[in-house]
Amino acid sequence: MAMEASVIEDLIKESIPDAVVTIEDLRGDGDHYAAYVVSASFAGKSRVQQHQMVYQALQGRMGGELHALALQTSTPEQN
């Protein structure tokens, strides 16, 4: 079952309230997305930790409803 881009964005923003999220449907199939997430809460965290925060926000949907997510994270200063 495909997942709407708006649902991905909402889940991330619920978990990371200050996040600026841009979602791109890479194939137009609702199954392969790129997410660009900018948040001050990423400051001082490694890239792995930043990505873990986003994956946690998706509440276990990776690999199920959401097949593939290319993820880029940064702080506002890095953006």
DSSP file (Angstrom, degrees, kcal/mol; ACC not computed):
  #  RESIDUE AA STRUCTURE BP1 BP2  ACC     N-H-->O    O-->H-N    N-H-->O    O-->H-N    TCO  KAPPA ALPHA  PHI   PSI    X-CA   Y-CA   Z-CA
    1    1 A M              0   0    0      0, 0.0     2,-0.0     0, 0.0    29,-0.0   0.000 360.0 360.0 360.0 130.5    0.0    0.0    0.0
    2    2 A A        -     0   0    0     64,-0.1     2,-0.4     1,-0.0    29,-0.2  -0.294 360.0-135.4 -74.2 158.8    1.4    3.4   -1.0
    3    3 A M        -     0   0    0     27,-2.3     2,-0.1    62,-0.2    64,-0.1  -0.958  17.5-120.2-119.3 134.4    1.9    6.2    1.4
    4    4 A E    >>  -     0   0    0     -2,-0.4     4,-1.6     1,-0.1     3,-0.6  -0.448  16.2-129.8 -71.5 142.5    0.9    9.8    0.7
    5    5 A A  H 3> S+     0   0    0      1,-0.2     4,-2.4     2,-0.2     5,-0.2   0.867 109.2  58.9 -58.8 -36.9    3.7   12.5    0.8
    6    6 A S  H 3> S+     0   0    0      1,-0.2     4,-2.4     2,-0.2    -1,-0.2   0.833 102.3  53.1 -64.3 -31.6    1.6   14.6    3.1
    7    7 A V  H <> S+     0   0    0     -3,-0.6     4,-2.5     2,-0.2    -1,-0.2   0.909 108.6  49.5 -69.3 -41.9    1.4   11.7    5.7
    8    8 A I  H  X S+     0   0    0     -4,-1.6     4,-2.2     2,-0.2    -2,-0.2   0.945 113.2  47.0 -59.8 -48.3    5.2   11.5    5.7
    9    9 A E  H  X S+     0   0    0     -4,-2.4     4,-2.6     1,-0.2    -2,-0.2   0.921 112.0  49.9 -60.1 -45.9    5.5   15.2    6.2
   10   10 A D  H  X S+     0   0    0     -4,-2.4     4,-2.1     1,-0.2    -1,-0.2   0.908 109.9  50.4 -61.3 -43.4    2.9   15.2    9.0
   11   11 A L  H  X S+     0   0    0     -4,-2.5     4,-1.6     2,-0.2    -1,-0.2   0.912 112.3  47.0 -62.4 -42.8    4.6   12.4   10.9
   12   12 A I  H  X S+     0   0    0     -4,-2.2     4,-2.9     1,-0.2    -2,-0.2   0.931 113.2  48.3 -64.9 -44.9    8.0   14.1   10.7
   13   13 A K  H  < S+     0   0    0     -4,-2.6    -1,-0.2     1,-0.2    -2,-0.2   0.811 107.4  56.3 -67.7 -29.6    6.5   17.4   11.8
   14   14 A E  H  < S+     0   0    0     -4,-2.1    -1,-0.2    -5,-0.2    -2,-0.2   0.899 117.6  34.4 -65.4 -39.3    4.6   15.8   14.7
   15   15 A S  H  < S+     0   0    0     -4,-1.6    -2,-0.2     1,-0.3    -1,-0.2   0.805 131.0  32.1 -85.8 -32.2    7.9   14.4   16.0
   16   16 A I  S >< S-     0   0    0     -4,-2.9     3,-2.3    -5,-0.2    -1,-0.3  -0.750  73.8-174.8-126.4  81.1   10.2   17.3   15.1
   17   17 A P  T 3  S+     0   0    0      0, 0.0    -1,-0.1     0, 0.0    -4,-0.1   0.742  79.8  49.3 -55.9 -31.8    7.9   20.3   15.4
   18   18 A D  T 3  S+     0   0    0      2,-0.1    22,-0.1     0, 0.0    -5,-0.1   0.455  85.0 127.1 -87.6   2.2   10.4   22.9   14.0
   19   19 A A    <   -     0   0    0     -3,-2.3     2,-0.6    -7,-0.2    20,-0.2  -0.289  51.7-150.0 -65.4 138.2   11.2   20.8   10.9
   20   20 A V  E     -A   38   0A   0     18,-2.6    18,-2.2     2,-0.0     2,-0.5  -0.959  27.2-167.4-102.7 116.7   11.0   22.3    7.5
   21   21 A V  E     -A   37   0A   0     -2,-0.6     2,-0.5    16,-0.2    16,-0.2  -0.907  19.1-176.6-118.5 131.1   10.1   19.2    5.4
   22   22 A T  E     -A   36   0A   0     14,-2.2    14,-2.7    -2,-0.5     2,-0.4  -0.995  10.6-166.5-123.4 126.0   10.2   18.9    1.6
   23   23 A I  E     -A   35   0A   0     -2,-0.5     2,-0.4    12,-0.2    12,-0.2  -0.932   3.2-169.2-115.6 134.9    9.0   15.6    0.1
   24   24 A E  E     -A   34   0A   0     10,-2.8    10,-2.4    -2,-0.4     2,-0.9  -0.989  19.9-139.1-124.1 125.9    9.6   14.5   -3.5
   25   25 A D  E     -A   33   0A   0     -2,-0.4     8,-0.2     8,-0.2    -2,-0.0  -0.754  19.2-164.8 -82.2 108.1    7.9   11.5   -5.1
   26   26 A L  S    S+     0   0    0      6,-2.3    -1,-0.2    -2,-0.9     7,-0.2   0.789  81.0  17.9 -71.1 -30.5   10.7   10.1   -7.1
   27   27 A R  S    S-     0   0    0      5,-0.8    -1,-0.2    -3,-0.1     6,-0.1   0.447  98.4-116.0-120.9  -3.7    8.8    7.7   -9.3
   28   28 A G  S    S+     0   0    0      4,-0.3    -2,-0.1     1,-0.0     5,-0.1   0.676  89.6 106.6  75.3  16.1    5.2    9.0   -9.0
   29   29 A D  S    S-     0   0    0      3,-0.2   -27,-0.0     0, 0.0    -1,-0.0   0.403  86.9-121.1-108.6   1.1    4.2    5.7   -7.4
   30   30 A G  S    S+     0   0    0      2,-0.2   -27,-2.3   -28,-0.1     3,-0.1   0.706  98.5  81.4  68.7  18.2    3.7    6.8   -3.8
   31   31 A D  S    S+     0   0    0      1,-0.2    37,-2.0   -29,-0.2     2,-0.5   0.529  80.2  54.9-129.9 -17.2    6.4    4.3   -2.8
   32   32 A H  E     + b   0  68A   0     35,-0.2    -6,-2.3    34,-0.1    -5,-0.8  -0.945  68.4 165.8-129.1 109.6    9.7    5.9   -3.5
   33   33 A Y  E     -Ab  25  69A   0     35,-2.6    37,-2.9    -2,-0.5     2,-0.4  -0.816  31.3-146.0-123.6 158.9   10.4    9.3   -1.9
   34   34 A A  E     -Ab  24  70A   0    -10,-2.4   -10,-2.8    -2,-0.3     2,-0.4  -0.989  20.9-163.1-116.8 135.7   13.1   11.8   -1.2
   35   35 A A  E     -Ab  23  71A   0     35,-3.1    37,-2.5    -2,-0.4     2,-0.5  -0.979   9.5-166.0-122.9 132.3   12.8   13.8    2.0
   36   36 A Y  E     -Ab  22  72A   0    -14,-2.7   -14,-2.2    -2,-0.4     2,-0.5  -0.974  15.4-176.1-115.6 116.7   14.7   16.9    2.8
   37   37 A V  E     -Ab  21  73A   0     35,-2.8    37,-1.8    -2,-0.5     2,-0.5  -0.962   9.7-174.2-125.0 123.5   14.4   17.8    6.5
   38   38 A V  E     +Ab  20  74A   0    -18,-2.2   -18,-2.6    -2,-0.5     2,-0.3  -0.966  18.5 154.8-116.5 126.7   15.9   20.9    8.1
   39   39 A S    >   -     0   0    0     35,-2.2     3,-1.4    -2,-0.5     4,-0.2  -0.983  47.2-139.9-154.2 139.6   15.7   21.3   11.9
   40   40 A A  G >  S+     0   0    0     -2,-0.3     3,-1.8     1,-0.2    -1,-0.1   0.754 101.7  72.8 -65.4 -24.2   17.5   23.1   14.7
   41   41 A S  G 3  S+     0   0    0      1,-0.3    -1,-0.2    -3,-0.1    34,-0.1   0.617  84.7  67.1 -69.1 -10.0   17.1   20.0   16.8
   42   42 A F  G X  S+     0   0    0     -3,-1.4     3,-2.2    32,-0.2    -1,-0.3   0.603  73.0 121.0 -81.5 -12.2   19.7   18.3   14.6
   43   43 A A  T <  S+     0   0    0     -3,-1.8     3,-0.1     1,-0.3    -3,-0.0  -0.261  80.6  11.1 -57.1 133.3   22.4   20.6   15.9
   44   44 A G  T 3  S+     0   0    0      1,-0.3     2,-0.3     0, 0.0    -1,-0.3   0.444 104.7 113.6  79.7  -0.2   25.3   18.7   17.6
   45   45 A K    <   -     0   0    0     -3,-2.2    -1,-0.3     1,-0.1    -3,-0.0  -0.785  68.7-115.2-104.9 148.1   24.0   15.3   16.3
   46   46 A S     >  -     0   0    0     -2,-0.3     4,-2.4     1,-0.1     5,-0.2  -0.287  33.2-105.9 -70.4 164.5   25.8   13.1   13.8
   47   47 A R  H  > S+     0   0    0      1,-0.2     4,-2.5     2,-0.2     5,-0.2   0.895 123.3  53.5 -58.6 -40.3   24.2   12.5   10.4
   48   48 A V  H  > S+     0   0    0      1,-0.2     4,-2.5     2,-0.2    -1,-0.2   0.929 108.8  48.3 -61.0 -45.8   23.2    9.0   11.6
   49   49 A Q  H  > S+     0   0    0      2,-0.2     4,-1.9     1,-0.2    -2,-0.2   0.889 110.6  51.8 -63.0 -38.8   21.5   10.4   14.7
   50   50 A Q  H  X S+     0   0    0     -4,-2.4     4,-1.6     2,-0.2    -2,-0.2   0.934 111.3  46.6 -61.8 -46.0   19.6   12.9   12.6
   51   51 A H  H  X S+     0   0    0     -4,-2.5     4,-2.8     1,-0.2     5,-0.2   0.890 108.6  55.6 -65.4 -38.8   18.4   10.2   10.2
   52   52 A Q  H  X S+     0   0    0     -4,-2.5     4,-2.6     1,-0.2    -1,-0.2   0.892 104.2  54.6 -60.3 -38.7   17.4    8.0   13.2
   53   53 A M  H  X S+     0   0    0     -4,-1.9     4,-1.6     2,-0.2    -1,-0.2   0.912 110.8  45.2 -60.2 -42.5   15.3   10.9   14.5
   54   54 A V  H  X S+     0   0    0     -4,-1.6     4,-1.1     2,-0.2    -2,-0.2   0.927 112.5  50.1 -68.8 -44.5   13.4   11.0   11.2
   55   55 A Y  H  <>S+     0   0    0     -4,-2.8     5,-0.7     1,-0.2     3,-0.5   0.886 109.1  52.5 -62.2 -38.0   13.0    7.2   10.9
   56   56 A Q  H ><5S+     0   0    0     -4,-2.6     3,-1.6     1,-0.2    -1,-0.2   0.882 104.2  57.4 -62.5 -37.2   11.6    7.2   14.5
   57   57 A A  H 3<5S+     0   0    0     -4,-1.6    -1,-0.2     1,-0.3    -2,-0.2   0.794  96.4  63.5 -63.2 -27.5    9.1    9.8   13.5
   58   58 A L  T ><5S-     0   0    0     -4,-1.1     3,-1.5    -3,-0.5    -1,-0.3   0.476 101.1-138.1 -80.4  -0.9    7.9    7.5   10.7
   59   59 A Q  T < 5 -     0   0    0     -3,-1.6    -3,-0.1     1,-0.3    -2,-0.1   0.835  64.0 -48.0  52.5  46.5    6.8    5.1   13.4
   60   60 A G  T 3 <S+     0   0    0     -5,-0.7    -1,-0.3     1,-0.1    -4,-0.1   0.578 103.8 122.2  78.7   9.4    7.9    1.8   11.8
   61   61 A R    X > +     0   0    0     -3,-1.5     5,-2.3    -6,-0.2     3,-1.8   0.675  41.1 106.3 -80.7 -15.9    6.4    2.5    8.4
   62   62 A M  B 3 5S+c   66   0B   0      1,-0.3     5,-0.2    -7,-0.2     3,-0.1  -0.427  88.4  17.0 -63.5 134.4    9.7    2.1    6.6
   63   63 A G  T 3 5S+     0   0    0      3,-3.1    -1,-0.3     1,-0.2     4,-0.2   0.277 129.8  52.9  86.6 -11.8    9.9   -1.1    4.7
   64   64 A G  T < 5S+     0   0    0     -3,-1.8    -1,-0.2     2,-0.4    -2,-0.1   0.520 125.9   2.0-113.5 -96.7    6.1   -1.5    4.9
   65   65 A E  T   5S+     0   0    0      1,-0.2     2,-0.6    -4,-0.2   -62,-0.2   0.837 135.8  51.4 -63.1 -32.8    3.9    1.3    3.8
   66   66 A L  B   < -c   62   0B   0     -5,-2.3    -3,-3.1     1,-0.2    -2,-0.4  -0.919  66.5-179.1-112.7 110.0    6.9    3.2    2.7
   67   67 A H        +     0   0    0     -2,-0.6     2,-0.4   -36,-0.5   -35,-0.2   0.931  66.0  10.5 -76.9 -47.7    9.3    1.2    0.5
   68   68 A A  E     +b   32   0A   0    -37,-2.0   -35,-2.6    -6,-0.1     2,-0.4  -0.997  55.4 179.3-142.5 136.0   12.1    3.7   -0.1
   69   69 A L  E     -b   33   0A   0     -2,-0.4     2,-0.6   -37,-0.2   -35,-0.2  -0.927  14.2-157.6-139.2 111.9   13.1    7.0    1.4
   70   70 A A  E     -b   34   0A   0    -37,-2.9   -35,-3.1    -2,-0.4     2,-0.4  -0.803  27.7-159.1 -84.3 123.3   16.2    8.9    0.3
   71   71 A L  E     +b   35   0A   0     -2,-0.6     2,-0.4   -37,-0.2   -35,-0.2  -0.903  23.0 177.0-120.2 131.2   16.9   11.2    3.2
   72   72 A Q  E     -b   36   0A   0    -37,-2.5   -35,-2.8    -2,-0.4     2,-0.3  -0.999  12.6-178.0-127.6 128.9   18.9   14.4    3.6
   73   73 A T  E     +b   37   0A   0     -2,-0.4     2,-0.3   -37,-0.2   -35,-0.2  -0.913   8.7 154.5-126.1 153.2   19.0   16.3    6.9
   74   74 A S  E     -b   38   0A   0    -37,-1.8   -35,-2.2    -2,-0.3   -32,-0.2  -0.979  38.6-108.3-162.8 166.0   20.6   19.5    8.0
   75   75 A T    >>  -     0   0    0     -2,-0.3     4,-1.3   -37,-0.2     3,-0.6  -0.586  42.9-104.6 -91.0 164.2   20.4   22.3   10.5
   76   76 A P  T 34 S+     0   0    0      0, 0.0     3,-0.1     0, 0.0    -1,-0.1   0.858 123.0  55.8 -58.0 -33.8   19.2   25.8    9.4
   77   77 A E  T 34 S+     0   0    0      1,-0.2   -37,-0.0     2,-0.2    -3,-0.0   0.833 108.8  46.4 -67.4 -32.2   22.8   26.9    9.6
   78   78 A Q  T <4        0   0    0     -3,-0.6    -1,-0.2     1,-0.2   -40,-0.0   0.692 360.0 360.0 -81.3 -20.1   23.9   24.2    7.2
   79   79 A N     <        0   0    0     -4,-1.3    -1,-0.2    -3,-0.1    -2,-0.2   0.466 360.0 360.0 -77.9 360.0   21.2   24.8    4.7
